[in-house]
Amino acid sequence: MQKVNEQPLETYEHWIDSGRIIIPCLKGRPIVKNWQAPSFKISKEEWKNKYTHCAMGLRLDQDIDFDIDNELAKRFIEKYASSSSAISGRPTNPSSHYWWKGTLDFKKFALPQELKKKYEKFPHGATLCEIRNGVHYTIVPRSRHSKNDEDVVWEKYEGIKEYPGDLNMDLRKVALSTALCILYADHGQRDDYCTAIAGVLLKNTKWSEEEINEFVYNLAVESDDNEAEDRAAKGTSGKKAQRNFGIPKLAEIIGCTTKTVSELFGWIGVGYEIVQDNSIIGNIIEYGEDRYFVEVKKIVDGEPKILKIIVKGAELKQVPFHDAVMKQAQIWLPKMKKDIFDNIMKKKFDARTQSEEWIEEAAEDMKFIKYFEQYIHKEQAYTDSSSLLEYKRPHFNFDKKYLEFDLNSFEDFLDEKKVGTARVDLILNIRRILKARKIKGKIKNKSCVRFRINQYDIPRDDLIVEGEATEMKEITDDKA
């Protein structure tokens, strides 16, 4: 054990003097209650009188412990997170805990159940490693290990220090590398395997070519690939290629579903991160008629990030909602019974808020009104009813303040605007939104079917009053 400029934290006095919380444990378990409570604390005197026979469990309020369960992870820890100034372990599992000062979200990295045949031979099964922090604890040096009759010891100690980089991502690289090493392809498929890994990283991360080259090459070397040198430039060659393998190819080579592969790459914020609880679905925010923002939580670079997806009302149902979340946020939702999902969404929908960005023009009704107003502005409304009869132009009765228009003329206008609306829907919108009614009477003794809107407030610029048309025509002719 190295001791450089700082006394190792090894006794209960050392730990308590350093301002940390230690928990008395037997067989790896706390023997006191409420050790998670913020107010929990044991003094040196109390420990001396009651707990000297116990192992010391350090509550990880201010320290990060990277716990390595699978031996293969040790091949990668020195490549991606070698700057630890404190490393502990025990004779049968040396260098199994790397320490840093700081905080990170707890994360257990374990292979999915579908890969059981790949991991069942390992002592810790599916579990590869853990980022421990917060309301968790670790048995620290100078304590007896719970499963083996041996002491935990410091193998290196230069103080527990902050990490000079992105510790969260670097530890996740270790975890992903370990998983991909366990799943490494057999001879004949190794080049495609590495090409596909590079393809996933190129498509879904901001890693540089060099970073991808290094990741794939390290994986090949530590997976005992005798052609590792041939995999050393997969990031560079993949970027030049017009088409890259990806998650489907990896699933084919490994012999599992794309969901399983996606879950692994989700560790570094790629693809369809599977969220294991209902907190993925956040608030529903209404921003227009039958249009909603739904907040969803996505794990990006190991950190939760709130995204907003956009859905219609019908897409708040389970299957279309799952599809919308997958498409827009690339999140694979956990399975949930329909009645539970419906209950959650109903509560969130009933508690929905209106977006600060809400504008009436976002509503479909207002959009339809806007098109109608554009139609009137283009065609102009004439006070002479013969314009409607002979030319299908809108007519405005100046005295009674009603507007009449021809259905076919308005429909033609919408077609020009490429607004596809079935006639039955168009008529319904005219009746419901414009409050128009169908008139089958005559104009100047000739039958004329039209729609009428009473008390229509028409802009002066959209109106041609009888007697003014000739004057306007003359102006037009003069300009010509």
N, C-alpha and C positions, 0 to 999 in steps of 0.2 A: 504493500500500500504506500502510495506517495503522500507526503504531507508537505505542502508548499505554502509557507507564509500564513497558514491558518490552522488552528486546532480543529481536528475532525469533530463533528457532532456525533457523540457515541453514547453518552450517558444521559439519564433523565435530567440531570442538572444542566447539561449542555443544551438540550433541546428546550427546556423551559426558560432558561436564561436568554435564549435567542428569540423569545417571544412567540414560540410555536406551541401548538396544542398537541399533547400526546395522550393516547388512549390505552389503558391497560387491557391486554388481550391474553387469552389462553386458547391454545389450539387454533390460532388465527382469527378468533372472534372476540369482539369487545365484551367485557364482563360488567360494564356500567351502562346505565340507561341515559338516554338524552344526549349522547355524545355528539349528535349532529347539531344540537342547539347552539346558536351564536354565543350564548352566555356560558357554555360549558367550559370549565377550566379546572385543572388539578394542580395544586401547589406542590412545590418540592417536598415540603414537610408531609403532606398527605401521601404523596407517592412513597416516600421513605417508610412511612408507618404502615401502609396498606398493600403496596403493589410491587415491591421489589422482586417478587417471584414471577411477575408477569412480563410478557414481551411488550415492547413499545410499538404502538401503532401511531404513526404520524398522521394527523389530520391535514389534508393537503390544501389548506387555505391559501398559502402563498408559494407553494412548491408544485412543480409538475414532475410526475414520475412516469416515465415511459417503461412499461412493464413488458418484457419480451417473454412470450410463452413458447413460441416455435423457434427452434434453433436456427432455422434458415434466415430469420429476420436479422440475426447477428451478422450475416454476410453483407447486409445492406446498410446497417446503422452507421458504420464507419464511412460509408460513401456519401450519405446524405445528412447525417447529424452527428458528425464526429467531434464537435466542439464542446462536448459535455465536460465540465470540470469536476463532476462527481459521478462515480459509477459504483454500484454495489452489486453484490451477488452472494453466492454460497458455493461450497465446493462442488456440489453436483449440478449446479446451474450457474456458472460464473458469468459475470457481465450481463446480468439479466435486468438490471434497473439503471436507467440513465436519468439524471436529475437536472432540472433547471429551475430558476426562480421565475415566477410569473403565474399567469392564469390562462387556461384553455378549457374549452368544453370537453367533458368526459366523452370518450369514444372507444368502444370495444370493436376491434376488427376481427371478424369471424367469417369463415367461408359459409356460403349458403348451404342449406340442407341437401340440395340437389347434388352437391359435390362430395357427399359423405364417403364414397369409395376412395376419393383422393386424399382425405384427411384422417380417416379412422385409424391409421397406423401411428399417428403422432401422439405423444403422451397427453397433450392438452386438447386433442381432438381438433375441432373447428377453429378454436381460438388461436389467433396468431400473435396479437399484441394488444395493448391498451394504452390510451392516453388517460392517465389518472390525474384528477385535479378537483378542487371544490370539496363537496361533502363526501369524500372518499378517504380511505386511509391505506397506508402501506407499512408493513413490518420493517423497521429500520435496523441498521447495523448495531451489533452487540446484543441482539435479541435472538432467541432460539427459534428456528423455523418450525412452523406447525406441522408440516408433512414429513420432514426429514430431521433426524437427530443431528443437527448441525447449526452453526451460527451464521447469521447474515453478517457480512463484513464489507467495509469499504475497500474496493480494489484501486480506486483512484479518488483522491480528495484534494481539491484546490479551492474549496468553497462552492456553494450552490449559487450559480451565477445566471444572469439573463442570457438568452440566446441571441447571437448577433445576426439574426436573419428571420425568415419566415418559418418558425418552428412547426407550426401547424401543417403547412404543406410538406415540409421535409419529412416529418414523421409519417405523413400519409403516403409519401413516395416509398418509404420503407415498407409500409403495410401492403401496398399494391404490388411492389416488387416481390415480396414474399409470396403473395398469392399466385402471381404469374409464374414464379419459379416452381411452385408446387405443381402447377398446371402445365408446365412447359411441354411443348409438342415433341412427339417422337420423331426419329429420323425420317426425312422425306417431307415433313410438314413444317419444319422449323423456320424456313425462310418465309413462308406464307404467314406463320404465326407472328414473327417479328414485324413483318410488313403491315399486318393488320393492327398490331399495337401502335405502331407509328402512325397509321392512318387515323385511328381514333384520337390520338393526341393532336395530330395536325388539324383535324376537323373541329375539335371541341375544346381546345385550350389555347392559351396565348403563349405557350412555351415556344422558345426559339428552336431553330433547326438543331443547334448545338446541344441544347438541353434534351431534346428528343433523342438525338444520336447517342448521348451519354447514357440516358435511361435504358434504351434498348440494348446497347453494348454491355452495360453493367449486368443487365438481366441475363444476357447470353453467356457471359463469362461465368457468373455465379451459378448458372444452371448447367455448367459443365458441357456447354456446346463446343465441340471441337472445331467448329467453323465460326466462332464468335467474331473474328475479324471481318467476316463477310457481312455481318449485321451492323457494323460500326457506323454506317452512314444512312440508316433507314429514314431519318428525319429529312436529310438533304434530298435523297432520291425520291422520297414520297412527295415532297413539295413540288418537285419538277414533274412528277407524274400527273396526268390529267385525271386519273381515276385511282382511288386507293381502296384497299380492303378496309373493313371496319368491324363493328360488333357482330354482325351476322356471320362473318367469316370466322371470327374467334369462337363463337358458339358452335359452329360446325366442327372446328378442329378439336375443341375441348370435349364436345359431345354433351352439350347442355343447352338450355334455353337462352335466348338473347336477354331475357329478364335477369338471369343470374349474372351474366357478363356485365350488364349495365349496372347492377348493384355494386360490383367490385369497382368499376370505374367511377361510380358515384362517390367513392371515398375521396377522390381528388376533384370532385365537383363536375364530373363529366356525365352526360347522358341522363338517364332516368333514375335519379336518386329516389330510393324507396323510403318514404317517411313512415315511421312505425306507429304514429298516433294520429288522432283526429285534429290535432292542432295545425295540420297542414292547411285546413280550410279556415280562412279568416273572415273578415267583414264583407258583407255585400253592400255595394254602393250603387244607387240608381243614378244614371246620368242622362237618361232619355227614355222615351216611351218604349217599353219592352227591351231596354238595353241596360246591362249591368256590368260593373266592375266587380270581380270577386278576387279578394286577396288570397294568395296561396304562398306557403312557405317552401322555399327551395334551398337546398344546401349548396352553397357556392364556395369552393376552396375551403370546405370544412366549416363554414360559418352560415347561419341562417340568414336568408335574404327574402324580403317580402316582394313578390311580384304581383301584378294585376293582370288577370286575363279578362277578356271581354266576351260576354255570352248574351244570348237572348233568353227570354223566360223559359222556353221549352228546353234549353240546354242546362237548366238547373236540375233536371232529372238525372238519375244516377248514371246510366250508360252514356248519354251525350256529354254529361259533365266530365266524366272520366276521360272521354275522347278529347274534349276541349283542353283539359289540363295537360294531357299528354302532348297534344299538338303545340300549344302555345307556351307551356312552361317546361316541357320535357320532364315531367314528374310522373312516376308510376305510383298510383294510389294503392294503398293496401286494400284488400278485400274487406267489405263491410256488408252486413245484412241490410237488405233493402229498407226494412222498417226503421232501422237505426239511422241509416243515411237520410231517409225522408224526414225523420224527426229533427236531425241536426240542421238540415237545410231549411226546414220550416221555421225553426227558431231564428236562424240567421236572417231569413227573408223577412220575417215579421219585424225584426230589429234593424232592418236596412235603413241606411241614411241616404240623403240626397247629396250628390257630389257638388262640391263648390264650383265645379266646372259646368254644372247643369245650365243649359240654355234651352229655351223653348224650341228654338229652331232644330234642336237635336231630335225632337219628337217626330214620329212618322206623320202624324196629323199635320204638323206645321210644315213639313216637307211637301205634303200634298197641296196645301194651301199656297205654298210658294210657287209650285208649278202652275197652279191655276192663275195666279196673279201674273206670272210671266206670259201665259197664254193671252190674257186680256190685254196686257201691254203690247204684245206683238200684233194682235188682230185689231185692237181698238174696239171700243163699244160705240155703237151709233144710236142716236136718238130716233133715227128713222127706222121703223120696224121692217121695212122692205129689205134692208141689208141682211137681216136674219133670214127672211123668206127666200131671197134670190141668191145671196152670196154666202149664206151660212156664217155670217159674221155676228158677233155678240150684239145684243140690243139692250139699251138702257132706257127705261122709262123715267124721264126726268121728274115728272110730277109725282108718280107713285113710288119712286125710289127702288124699283126692282130691276134685276139684271137677268136677261135670258140668253141662253147659248145653246148651240147645237152639239149634241153628244159626239157625232162622228168627227166634227171639226176639232173638238178638244182631244179626242182619241188620236187623231192624226198628229196633233202637236206633240203628244206624249211619245208617240212612236218615233218622231224625229229626234226627240231628246233621249231615245233609247231607254225609256222607262217602261219596262215590260209589265203590263197589268192586265189580267184577264178581265173581259168585259163585265162579268158578274161582280168582280171586286171593284172595278171602276165605278159602276153604278152604286154599289153600296157606299163607297167613299164619297161620292157626290151627294148622296142622301144624308149620310151620317156626319161627314166633316163640313161640307159646304151648306148643309141644311137646305138643299134644293129639292124641289118637287117637280114631278113630270107634268107638263101641260100638253094637252092634245087638241087645243082649240085651233081656230083659224086666224090668219093674218090677211086682211084685205080679201076676205072670202075664199082664201086658199088654205087647205090643211097644212099645219106646220107643227110637228112634234118637237118640243124643246124642253129644257129644264129652266126653272125660275128660282132665283134667290131673292127673297124679300129683304127690304131695308139694307141694300148693299151699299157700302161706302166706297165709292169708286174715286180714284185719284183723277184730278182734272186733266192730267196729261194723257190719261187713257181713254178719254171721252171725246167723241166728235159730235158736236151739236148740229142738228139739221140747219143748213144754211151756211155752215162754216166749211163744209167739205169742198165746195167749189173754190173757195178762197185758198184752201190748202193745196188743192190740185193745181191751181194757177201758180202758186209758189214753187211747187215741184217742177212744173213745166218750165218756168223761168230759169230755174237752176239747171235744168237739163240743157 
